[in-house]
Amino acid sequence: GHTRIARIYNEGGERTFSLEIITVHRLSMMLVLTMIRFGIVIWLLCSGCMWLARTRAIDDLVLNAVALTFILDVDELLYEAISPMPVKTLYQGLSPLEKPEGPCWNHAGWPVVCNIVMSFTVCVMVLYFEVLTEFTMMEEMRANMCSGRLDFVIDVNFQTNQLYSVQSVKANKTVLSEMTYRRNAVRELIDINDTHNVKLSAFVGSLDVFEQGTVQTMYDKVGFSRFCVDNPIFSKFKEQFRSQTGIKNGSRCVDFKDHCGYQNMRDLRFMCALTCGCADPLSGLLFEGPAEGCPRDV
């Protein structure tokens, strides 16, 4: 036979269409397409749950969820863009097929109950197989990296490829006086509780600022300073200059003036440009210019 669609009119006189007979070939094609769509939905469910479960940031989670929603709407977008107008008109005017009544639970049909149960089951499975598994792996990594003895330091000599290790000690005034400047800064960060009180390093608030500061050249840094004056925030960095120069009681630029001529004291010339003589052509300063810390060439 042939597929037959009847034209009917409702009580308000509006014309609709009703599917009365469908051929075996069309029914088989519809079942095949339904199975394909069902397989795509299952694949998206599994891959989407794993994708979302492994997302770290909240903003990325929202964007990934929106991306999955867009993928689920691709078929409707293709229908709106490709289907001819007669097919759309027939589909919009086609009456829905009668659905047989199934069992109810508290006035809720079985499809609603199945959706709730399936959603809960999927959430539990994702939590167990993805989230908890990743937490377990992170705990194992933490145990492997941070368990056991932690009071040691290890480094490598890149010339001889020899590893050296030594036991670390808790910071105190005696130990700090015997340590180098970088070791002092590291030990301070390890033992300090409030990062606002960090004195031996410039503690920044974000990783982006940290990465920018570690690759910024002195020439770029000096480019932000237009005037050859002593920086008013010098007192914030005096502990760094005390550790670098060995002047324990230095608190002003003039206290460190004798070290302005050292090549590695670029930060001192940058913070104390006027005291170091960056603006004085007769100062005898050998290392001048933006690349050496002075805001301008002598």
C-alpha positions in Angstrom: 0.0 0.0 0.0 0.9 3.7 0.2 1.3 6.1 3.0 -2.0 7.9 3.6 -2.4 11.2 5.4 -6.0 12.4 5.9 -7.1 16.0 6.0 -9.4 16.7 9.0 -11.0 19.8 10.5 -11.3 20.4 14.2 -14.3 22.0 15.9 -12.9 25.5 15.3 -12.7 24.8 11.6 -8.9 24.7 11.6 -7.4 22.2 9.1 -5.0 19.6 10.3 -3.5 16.4 9.0 -3.6 12.9 10.5 -1.4 10.0 9.6 -3.5 6.9 9.0 -1.3 4.4 7.2 2.4 4.2 6.8 4.3 1.7 4.5 6.7 -0.9 5.8 9.6 0.8 4.0 8.9 4.2 5.6 8.4 2.6 9.0 11.7 0.7 8.6 13.5 3.9 7.6 12.0 5.7 10.6 13.2 3.0 13.0 16.7 3.1 11.5 16.9 6.8 11.9 15.5 6.6 15.4 18.2 4.0 16.4 20.9 6.3 14.9 19.6 9.2 16.8 19.4 7.1 20.0 23.0 6.0 19.5 24.1 9.6 19.0 22.3 10.6 22.2 24.0 7.8 24.2 27.4 8.7 22.8 26.8 12.4 23.6 25.6 11.4 27.1 28.8 9.4 27.8 31.3 11.8 26.2 29.6 14.9 27.5 29.5 13.6 31.1 33.2 12.8 31.0 33.9 16.1 29.4 32.0 18.1 32.0 33.3 15.9 34.9 36.9 16.7 33.9 36.4 20.4 33.6 38.1 22.4 36.3 36.9 26.0 36.2 33.3 27.1 36.6 33.3 29.4 33.6 34.7 26.5 31.4 32.0 24.2 32.8 29.2 26.7 31.7 30.8 27.1 28.2 31.1 23.3 27.8 27.5 22.8 28.8 26.4 25.4 26.3 28.5 23.7 23.6 26.8 20.4 24.3 23.4 22.1 24.1 24.4 23.4 20.7 25.3 19.9 19.5 21.9 18.6 20.6 20.2 21.3 18.6 22.1 20.7 15.4 19.4 18.4 13.9 16.7 21.1 14.5 18.9 23.7 12.9 19.5 21.5 9.9 15.7 20.9 9.6 15.0 24.6 9.7 17.7 25.4 7.1 17.4 22.5 4.6 13.8 21.2 4.7 11.5 22.6 2.0 8.5 24.7 2.9 5.8 22.1 1.9 7.4 19.6 4.2 7.6 22.1 7.1 3.9 23.1 6.5 2.8 19.4 6.5 4.9 18.7 9.6 3.5 21.7 11.5 -0.1 20.8 10.6 0.3 17.0 11.4 -1.7 15.9 14.4 0.3 14.0 17.1 -0.1 10.2 17.2 -2.2 8.9 20.0 0.0 7.6 22.8 -1.2 4.6 24.8 -1.7 5.2 28.4 0.8 3.5 30.6 1.1 2.9 34.4 1.2 6.0 36.6 2.9 6.6 40.0 1.4 9.4 42.1 -0.2 10.9 39.0 3.1 10.9 37.2 3.4 9.0 33.9 6.1 6.3 33.5 8.2 8.5 31.1 8.6 11.2 33.9 9.6 8.6 36.5 12.0 6.9 34.0 13.6 10.3 33.2 14.1 11.0 36.9 15.6 7.6 37.7 17.8 7.6 34.6 19.1 11.1 35.4 19.9 10.2 39.0 21.6 7.0 37.8 23.8 8.8 35.3 24.8 11.4 37.9 25.8 8.6 40.4 27.8 6.8 37.7 29.6 9.9 36.6 30.4 10.8 40.3 31.7 7.2 41.0 33.6 6.5 37.8 34.9 9.9 36.9 34.9 12.4 39.8 35.8 10.0 42.6 38.3 8.3 40.4 40.1 11.5 39.7 40.1 12.5 43.4 41.6 9.1 44.2 44.4 9.7 41.5 45.1 13.2 43.0 45.3 11.7 46.5 47.8 9.1 45.2 49.9 11.7 43.5 49.8 13.9 46.6 50.9 10.9 48.7 53.7 10.0 46.3 55.0 13.6 46.1 54.4 14.9 49.6 54.5 11.9 51.9 57.5 10.9 53.9 60.4 13.3 54.7 59.9 16.8 53.4 62.8 18.6 55.2 65.4 18.4 52.4 66.6 20.3 49.3 67.9 18.8 46.1 69.5 20.5 43.1 71.6 19.5 40.1 74.9 20.8 38.7 74.2 21.2 35.0 77.9 21.1 34.2 78.6 17.7 35.8 75.0 16.4 35.9 75.6 15.6 39.6 72.7 15.7 42.1 73.3 17.3 45.5 70.9 17.1 48.5 71.0 18.6 52.0 68.6 18.6 54.9 66.7 21.9 55.3 66.2 23.6 58.7 63.5 25.9 60.0 64.2 29.5 59.6 65.7 31.6 62.4 67.9 34.7 62.5 71.1 32.7 62.7 70.2 30.6 59.7 68.9 33.5 57.7 72.2 35.4 58.2 74.1 32.5 56.7 71.9 31.9 53.7 71.9 33.5 50.3 69.4 36.1 49.2 67.3 33.7 47.1 67.3 31.1 49.9 66.2 33.7 52.3 63.2 34.6 50.1 62.2 31.0 49.6 62.4 30.2 53.3 60.4 33.3 54.1 57.6 32.2 51.8 57.6 28.7 53.4 57.3 29.9 56.9 55.2 33.0 56.6 51.4 32.9 57.3 50.3 36.2 55.8 51.6 37.0 52.3 51.0 40.7 52.8 54.1 40.6 55.1 56.5 39.3 52.5 59.6 41.5 52.5 62.3 39.6 50.5 60.3 39.2 47.2 57.6 41.0 45.3 54.6 38.9 46.0 52.0 39.5 43.3 48.3 38.6 43.2 47.9 36.6 40.1 49.8 34.1 37.9 49.5 36.4 34.9 51.3 39.2 36.7 53.9 36.7 38.0 54.7 35.4 34.5 54.8 38.9 33.1 57.2 40.0 35.8 59.6 37.0 35.4 60.1 37.7 31.6 60.1 41.5 31.8 63.4 43.1 30.9 64.9 46.0 32.8 64.5 48.1 29.7 60.8 47.4 29.6 60.5 48.0 33.4 62.3 51.4 33.2 60.0 52.4 30.3 57.2 52.9 32.8 59.2 55.5 34.7 59.4 59.0 33.0 61.3 60.9 35.7 64.7 60.4 37.2 63.7 60.5 40.9 64.0 58.3 43.9 61.0 56.0 44.1 58.7 56.8 47.1 58.0 53.0 47.6 61.7 52.2 48.2 61.0 51.3 51.8 58.9 48.3 50.6 62.0 46.8 49.0 64.6 47.8 51.5 64.8 44.2 52.9 65.8 43.0 49.4 68.6 45.5 49.1 69.8 44.7 52.7 70.1 41.1 51.7 71.8 41.9 48.4 74.3 44.4 49.8 74.8 43.1 53.3 73.9 46.6 54.8 71.7 45.5 57.7 70.6 48.9 58.8 70.0 50.5 55.4 66.6 52.2 55.1 67.1 55.0 52.6 68.6 55.3 49.1 71.6 57.2 50.4 72.5 54.2 52.6 73.0 52.0 49.6 74.6 54.6 47.3 78.1 52.9 47.4 76.5 49.9 45.6 75.0 51.9 42.7 78.1 51.3 40.6 77.7 47.5 40.6 76.4 46.1 37.4 74.0 43.6 39.1 72.3 46.4 41.1 70.0 47.5 38.4 67.0 47.5 40.7 68.8 49.8 43.1 69.5 52.3 40.2 65.9 52.0 39.2 64.5 52.7 42.7 67.1 55.3 43.6 67.8 56.9 40.2 68.4 60.4 41.7 70.7 59.2 44.5 72.7 56.9 42.2 73.3 59.8 39.8 71.3 58.7 36.8 70.4 62.4 36.2 73.9 63.7 36.7 76.2 63.5 33.7 79.2 64.1 36.0 78.3 61.3 38.5 80.7 58.9 37.0 78.1 56.2 36.8 79.4 53.5 34.4 76.2 51.5 34.0 73.5 53.9 32.8 70.6 53.9 30.5 67.2 52.0 30.6 68.9 48.6 30.1 70.9 49.2 33.3 68.1 50.6 35.5 68.4 54.3 34.9 65.2 56.0 33.5 67.2 57.8 30.9 70.7 57.9 29.4 73.3 60.0 31.0 
